[in-house]
Amino acid sequence: MKILKKGILLFISVMLAWFVIHSVVIMIDGWKDDQTTSDVGVVLGNKVNQNGEPSDRLKARLDKAVELYDRGNIRHIIVSGGTGKEGFDEAKVMNNYLINQGIAREDITTDSNGYNTEMTAENAKQIIDRLEMETVTVITQYYHVTRTKLAFKQAGFSHVGGTHAEILEWRDPYSIFREFFAFYKYLLF
């Protein structure tokens, strides 16, 4: 019985260490922005407020896209999202926000079928191939960058850069916890 108990404790310790190490790797990768130039920046959708305005989290992603566009790090922007429970098409709200920030309408493509990270990656691949572009930078929260880059590589992109929105929230620890499991779901299934 002692051997079984020690085996269980060892297993739990190894799993906990794996979780902590991988979570730290996810955070470091997310905070380490790719500073190279890409053809396209893909902004992943997020919550739209009840008044139809982007949530602070979504606004931070869009502001990062504007920053990269203005610096010349990206030439085109794809905004990708679905219709949330609030009833707004995230991609259309994102498109309007970017236009109001001075981004040229012709430099924005709207993907209203990006209901999750995997769908966004697959849709972006089709859009970018149609635009005859190749390189991509994903723009999302720091804890989401690693899984997003994985999804884009699985969709057929050979090089994927990532950059994070400049925002920290009280819910980040929960999101980091969730990302650990979501990453392995994408990796293995």
SERO-4910 file (N, C-alpha, C, O; in steps of 0.05 Angstrom, whole numbers):
BEGIN
 pado doro    nc1    nc2    nc3   cac1   cac2   cac3    cc1    cc2    cc3    oc1    oc2    oc3
  Met    A     16    -24      0      0      0      0     17     25      0     10     45    -13
  Lys    A     40     24     15     58     47     15     69     53    -12     72     77    -20
  Ile    A     76     33    -28     87     37    -55     66     50    -72     73     68    -87
  Leu    A     41     42    -71     20     54    -86     16     84    -79     14    101    -96
  Lys    A     16     89    -53     14    117    -43     37    134    -53     33    157    -62
  Lys    A     61    123    -52     85    138    -61     83    142    -92     90    164   -102
  Gly    A     74    122   -106     70    124   -135     50    146   -142     55    161   -161
  Ile    A     28    147   -128      8    167   -133     18    195   -127     14    213   -142
  Leu    A     32    198   -104     44    224    -97     65    233   -118     66    256   -125
  Leu    A     81    214   -127    101    220   -148     87    229   -174     95    249   -186
  Phe    A     66    214   -182     52    221   -206     40    249   -203     42    265   -222
  Ile    A     27    255   -181     15    281   -177     36    303   -177     32    325   -188
  Ser    A     59    298   -165     81    317   -164     92    323   -192     96    346   -200
  Val    A     95    302   -208    105    305   -236     85    321   -252     92    339   -267
  Met    A     59    314   -250     38    328   -265     37    358   -257     34    375   -274
  Leu    A     39    363   -231     38    391   -222     63    406   -232     60    429   -241
  Ala    A     86    394   -231    110    407   -242    108    412   -272    115    434   -281
  Trp    A     97    393   -286     93    396   -315     74    419   -321     79    435   -338
  Phe    A     52    420   -305     33    442   -309     46    469   -304     43    488   -320
  Val    A     61    472   -282     74    497   -275     94    505   -296     94    528   -306
  Ile    A    112    486   -304    132    492   -324    120    500   -351    128    520   -363
  His    A    100    485   -360     87    491   -385     72    518   -384     73    533   -403
  Ser    A     60    524   -362     46    549   -359     65    573   -360     59    593   -372
  Val    A     89    569   -348    109    590   -349    119    594   -378    123    616   -387
  Val    A    123    572   -392    131    573   -420    110    587   -437    117    604   -454
  Ile    A     85    582   -432     63    595   -447     64    625   -442     61    641   -461
  Met    A     68    633   -417     69    662   -410     93    675   -423     91    697   -434
  Ile    A    116    663   -421    141    675   -433    137    677   -463    144    698   -475
  Asp    A    127    656   -476    123    657   -505    104    679   -512    107    694   -532
  Gly    A     83    683   -497     63    703   -502     73    731   -498     65    749   -513
  Trp    A     90    735   -479    101    762   -473    123    769   -492    130    793   -495
  Lys    A    135    750   -505    158    754   -523    147    760   -551    145    741   -567
  Asp    A    141    784   -557    129    791   -583    149    787   -605    173    793   -603
  Asp    A    138    778   -628    154    775   -652    155    802   -666    134    813   -673
  Gln    A    178    813   -669    181    840   -680    186    840   -710    192    861   -721
  Thr    A    183    817   -723    188    817   -752    164    828   -767    143    833   -756
  Thr    A    168    833   -793    147    843   -810    132    819   -822    144    799   -830
  Ser    A    106    821   -822     88    801   -834     70    813   -854     64    837   -853
  Asp    A     61    797   -873     41    807   -892     15    814   -878      3    835   -884
  Val    A      7    797   -860    -19    800   -848    -18    797   -817     -3    780   -807
  Gly    A    -34    813   -803    -39    809   -775    -67    799   -771    -86    810   -783
  Val    A    -70    778   -756    -97    767   -751   -104    773   -722    -91    763   -703
  Val    A   -125    788   -719   -135    795   -692   -158    775   -685   -178    774   -699
  Leu    A   -154    760   -664   -174    741   -656   -196    755   -640   -190    772   -623
  Gly    A   -221    748   -645   -244    761   -633   -246    755   -603   -233    737   -592
  Asn    A   -263    771   -590   -268    768   -562   -294    783   -556   -307    793   -575
  Lys    A   -301    786   -532   -327    797   -524   -331    825   -533   -313    842   -533
  Val    A   -356    830   -542   -366    856   -548   -385    864   -526   -402    848   -518
  Asn    A   -382    888   -516   -400    897   -494   -429    900   -503   -435    900   -527
  Gln    A   -447    902   -483   -475    904   -489   -482    929   -506   -502    929   -521
  Asn    A   -465    949   -505   -470    974   -520   -458    972   -549   -459    991   -563
  Gly    A   -447    949   -556   -437    945   -583   -408    953   -586   -397    952   -608
  Glu    A   -395    962   -565   -367    970   -566   -349    947   -558   -358    929   -543
  Pro    A   -325    946   -569   -306    924   -561   -301    925   -531   -298    947   -519
  Ser    A   -299    902   -518   -291    900   -490   -262    910   -488   -249    913   -508
  Asp    A   -254    916   -464   -226    926   -460   -206    906   -471   -186    914   -483
  Arg    A   -211    880   -468   -193    859   -477   -192    860   -508   -170    859   -519
  Leu    A   -215    862   -521   -216    863   -550   -203    889   -560   -189    889   -580
  Lys    A   -209    911   -547   -198    937   -555   -167    936   -553   -154    947   -570
  Ala    A   -157    923   -533   -127    921   -530   -115    906   -553    -94    913   -563
  Arg    A   -129    885   -563   -119    870   -586   -120    887   -611   -101    887   -627
  Leu    A   -142    902   -614   -144    919   -638   -124    942   -637   -113    949   -658
  Asp    A   -119    953   -613    -99    974   -611    -72    964   -618    -55    978   -630
  Lys    A    -66    939   -611    -40    927   -618    -38    924   -649    -17    929   -660
  Ala    A    -60    917   -662    -60    914   -691    -55    942   -704    -40    944   -723
  Val    A    -68    962   -693    -63    990   -703    -34    997   -700    -22   1008   -719
  Glu    A    -23    992   -677      6    998   -672     24    984   -692     42    996   -704
  Leu    A     19    958   -697     36    943   -716     32    953   -744     52    955   -760
  Tyr    A      8    959   -752      2    970   -778     16    997   -782     29   1002   -803
  Asp    A     13   1015   -763     25   1041   -765     56   1040   -766     68   1057   -779
  Arg    A     68   1020   -752     97   1017   -752    107   1003   -778    131   1002   -783
  Gly    A     88    992   -794     96    978   -818    103    948   -813    114    936   -831
  Asn    A     96    938   -790    101    910   -784     81    891   -797     88    868   -802
  Ile    A     58    901   -804     38    886   -819     26    904   -840     24    928   -837
  Arg    A     18    892   -863      7    907   -885    -23    905   -887    -37    922   -898
  His    A    -34    883   -876    -62    877   -879    -71    866   -852    -56    854   -837
  Ile    A    -97    870   -845   -108    860   -820   -132    843   -826   -150    851   -840
  Ile    A   -133    819   -814   -157    802   -814   -168    803   -786   -154    798   -766
  Val    A   -194    811   -784   -208    810   -758   -226    786   -759   -242    782   -778
  Ser    A   -224    769   -739   -238    743   -739   -253    739   -713   -242    741   -692
  Gly    A   -279    733   -716   -295    727   -692   -323    718   -701   -329    718   -725
  Gly    A   -339    711   -683   -366    703   -688   -386    721   -675   -379    742   -665
  Thr    A   -411    713   -675   -432    728   -661   -434    718   -633   -440    694   -628
  Gly    A   -428    735   -614   -428    727   -586   -456    728   -573   -475    735   -587
  Lys    A   -458    720   -548   -484    720   -535   -496    747   -532   -520    750   -527
  Glu    A   -480    768   -535   -490    796   -534   -505    803   -560   -519    823   -560
  Gly    A   -502    786   -581   -516    791   -606   -501    807   -627   -513    814   -647
  Phe    A   -476    812   -622   -460    828   -641   -440    810   -656   -428    792   -645
  Asp    A   -437    816   -682   -416    803   -698   -390    815   -690   -384    838   -697
  Glu    A   -373    800   -676   -347    810   -666   -330    822   -689   -319    843   -686
  Ala    A   -329    807   -711   -312    816   -733   -321    843   -745   -304    859   -751
  Lys    A   -347    847   -747   -357    873   -757   -351    895   -738   -343    917   -746
  Val    A   -354    890   -712   -348    910   -691   -318    917   -693   -310    940   -691
  Met    A   -302    896   -696   -273    900   -698   -266    916   -723   -249    935   -721
  Asn    A   -278    910   -745   -273    924   -770   -280    954   -767   -264    971   -775
  Asn    A   -303    959   -755   -311    987   -752   -292   1002   -733   -285   1025   -738
  Tyr    A   -283    989   -712   -264   1001   -694   -238   1009   -708   -228   1031   -705
  Leu    A   -228    990   -724   -203    995   -739   -206   1018   -759   -188   1035   -762
  Ile    A   -228   1019   -773   -233   1041   -791   -234   1068   -776   -223   1088   -786
  Asn    A   -247   1068   -753   -248   1092   -737   -220   1100   -726   -216   1124   -719
  Gln    A   -201   1082   -725   -174   1087   -717   -156   1095   -740   -132   1099   -736
  Gly    A   -168   1097   -764   -153   1107   -787   -141   1085   -805   -126   1091   -823
  Ile    A   -148   1060   -800   -138   1038   -818   -154   1039   -844   -179   1041   -843
  Ala    A   -141   1037   -866   -154   1038   -892   -173   1013   -895   -165    991   -889
  Arg    A   -197   1019   -903   -218    998   -906   -208    974   -924   -214    951   -918
  Glu    A   -193    981   -944   -183    960   -963   -161    943   -951   -154    922   -962
  Asp    A   -150    951   -928   -129    936   -914   -140    918   -892   -125    907   -876
  Ile    A   -167    916   -891   -180    900   -870   -197    879   -884   -213    885   -902
  Thr    A   -195    854   -875   -213    832   -883   -228    822   -859   -216    817   -838
  Thr    A   -254    819   -862   -271    811   -840   -278    781   -842   -288    773   -863
  Asp    A   -273    766   -822   -280    737   -820   -301    734   -798   -293    734   -774
  Ser    A   -326    732   -805   -347    729   -785   -352    700   -777   -372    695   -762
  Asn    A   -336    682   -786   -339    654   -779   -316    643   -762   -311    619   -762
  Gly    A   -302    661   -748   -281    652   -730   -291    647   -702   -284    662   -684
  Tyr    A   -306    626   -699   -319    621   -673   -300    609   -653   -307    609   -629
  Asn    A   -277    599   -661   -257    590   -643   -229    593   -656   -228    601   -679
  Thr    A   -209    587   -641   -181    591   -651   -176    574   -676   -164    584   -695
  Glu    A   -185    550   -676   -180    532   -698   -194    542   -724   -182    542   -745
  Met    A   -219    551   -721   -234    561   -744   -221    587   -754   -220    591   -779
  Thr    A   -212    603   -736   -198    628   -745   -173    621   -761   -168    634   -782
  Ala    A   -158    601   -752   -133    593   -767   -140    583   -795   -128    590   -814
  Glu    A   -160    566   -796   -168    554   -822   -179    575   -841   -172    576   -864
  Asn    A   -196    593   -830   -207    615   -847   -185    634   -856   -185    643   -879
  Ala    A   -166    640   -838   -144    658   -845   -127    646   -867   -118    661   -885
  Lys    A   -122    620   -866   -107    607   -887   -120    611   -914   -106    618   -934
  Gln    A   -146    607   -916   -160    611   -941   -159    640   -951   -154    646   -974
  Ile    A   -163    659   -932   -162    687   -939   -135    696   -948   -132    709   -969
  Ile    A   -114    688   -933    -87    696   -940    -78    683   -966    -64    697   -982
  Asp    A    -85    659   -971    -79    647   -997    -93    662  -1020    -81    667  -1041
  Arg    A   -118    670  -1016   -133    685  -1036   -120    712  -1041   -120    722  -1063
  Leu    A   -110    725  -1019    -96    751  -1022    -68    748  -1033    -55    768  -1038
  Glu    A    -59    723  -1037    -32    717  -1046    -11    729  -1028      9    741  -1037
  Met    A    -15    725  -1003      4    733   -982     13    708   -968      1    686   -972
  Glu    A     33    710   -951     44    686   -938     48    688   -908     39    670   -893
  Thr    A     61    709   -899     69    710   -871     47    722   -854     32    739   -862
  Val    A     46    713   -828     24    721   -811     35    725   -782     53    712   -773
  Thr    A     23    745   -769     27    750   -741     -1    749   -727    -19    763   -735
  Val    A     -3    732   -707    -28    730   -692    -28    750   -669     -7    755   -656
  Ile    A    -51    762   -664    -53    783   -643    -75    775   -624    -99    773   -632
  Thr    A    -68    769   -599    -87    759   -579    -75    765   -551    -56    779   -549
  Gln    A    -87    753   -530    -76    755   -503    -51    739   -501    -47    719   -515
  Tyr    A    -33    747   -483     -7    733   -480    -10    703   -475      5    687   -485
  Tyr    A    -29    695   -459    -32    667   -452    -44    651   -475    -44    626   -474
  His    A    -54    664   -496    -67    651   -518    -49    649   -543    -55    634   -562
  Val    A    -26    663   -542     -8    664   -566      3    636   -573      2    629   -597
  Thr    A     12    620   -554     24    595   -560      5    576   -574     12    564   -595
  Arg    A    -19    573   -564    -39    556   -576    -48    566   -603    -52    551   -622
  Thr    A    -50    593   -606    -58    604   -631    -37    599   -653    -43    592   -675
  Lys    A    -11    602   -645     10    596   -665      9    567   -673     13    560   -696
  Leu    A      4    549   -654      1    520   -660    -22    516   -679    -18    501   -699
  Ala    A    -45    528   -675    -68    524   -692    -62    534   -721    -70    522   -740
  Phe    A    -47    557   -723    -40    567   -749    -20    549   -763    -22    546   -788
  Lys    A     -2    538   -749     17    519   -761      2    494   -770      8    483   -792
  Gln    A    -17    485   -755    -33    462   -762    -50    468   -787    -57    449   -802
  Ala    A    -57    493   -791    -73    501   -814    -57    504   -839    -68    507   -861
  Gly    A    -30    502   -836    -13    503   -860      6    526   -863     19    528   -883
  Phe    A      8    543   -843     27    565   -844     54    555   -836     57    541   -817
  Ser    A     75    563   -851    102    554   -845    115    571   -823    130    562   -807
  His    A    109    597   -824    119    615   -803     97    631   -792     81    644   -806
  Val    A     95    631   -765     74    646   -752     87    662   -729     99    650   -711
  Gly    A     84    688   -730     93    705   -708     70    710   -689     47    706   -696
  Gly    A     76    720   -666     55    726   -647     62    751   -631     85    757   -626
  Thr    A     41    765   -624     44    789   -607     20    790   -588     -2    781   -595
  His    A     23    802   -565      2    803   -545    -10    830   -541      3    851   -545
  Ala    A    -35    831   -534    -49    855   -527    -38    865   -500    -31    850   -482
  Glu    A    -36    891   -498    -25    904   -474    -47    907   -453    -57    929   -448
  Ile    A    -54    885   -440    -74    886   -419    -70    862   -400    -65    840   -409
  Leu    A    -73    868   -375    -73    846   -354   -100    848   -340   -110    870   -335
  Glu    A   -112    825   -333   -138    825   -321   -138    806   -297   -121    788   -295
  Trp    A   -157    809   -280   -160    792   -256   -166    763   -264   -160    745   -249
  Arg    A   -177    758   -288   -183    731   -297   -160    717   -310   -164    694   -319
  Asp    A   -137    729   -313   -114    717   -326   -106    690   -314   -100    671   -329
  Pro    A   -105    687   -287    -97    661   -276   -115    638   -285   -106    617   -292
  Tyr    A   -142    644   -286   -160    623   -296   -154    617   -325   -154    594   -333
  Ser    A   -149    638   -341   -144    634   -370   -118    618   -374   -117    602   -393
  Ile    A    -98    623   -358    -73    608   -361    -78    579   -354    -68    561   -368
  Phe    A    -93    574   -333   -100    547   -325   -115    533   -348   -108    510   -356
  Arg    A   -134    546   -360   -149    535   -382   -132    530   -407   -136    510   -421
  Glu    A   -113    548   -412    -96    545   -436    -79    520   -435    -74    508   -456
  Phe    A    -71    512   -411    -55    488   -409    -69    464   -422    -58    450   -439
  Phe    A    -94    461   -415   -110    438   -425   -118    443   -454   -118    424   -470
  Ala    A   -124    467   -462   -132    473   -489   -109    469   -508   -113    459   -531
  Phe    A    -85    475   -500    -61    471   -517    -58    441   -524    -54    434   -547
  Tyr    A    -61    424   -504    -57    395   -509    -81    384   -524    -78    364   -539
  Lys    A   -104    395   -521   -127    387   -538   -120    393   -567   -125    376   -585
  Tyr    A   -110    416   -573   -103    423   -601    -79    406   -611    -79    398   -634
  Leu    A    -60    401   -594    -36    386   -601    -43    357   -608    -32    346   -627
  Leu    A    -61    345   -592    -65    316   -594    -90    308   -609    -92    285   -618
  Phe    A   -109    326   -613   -134    317   -625   -140    333   -650   -161    327   -663
***
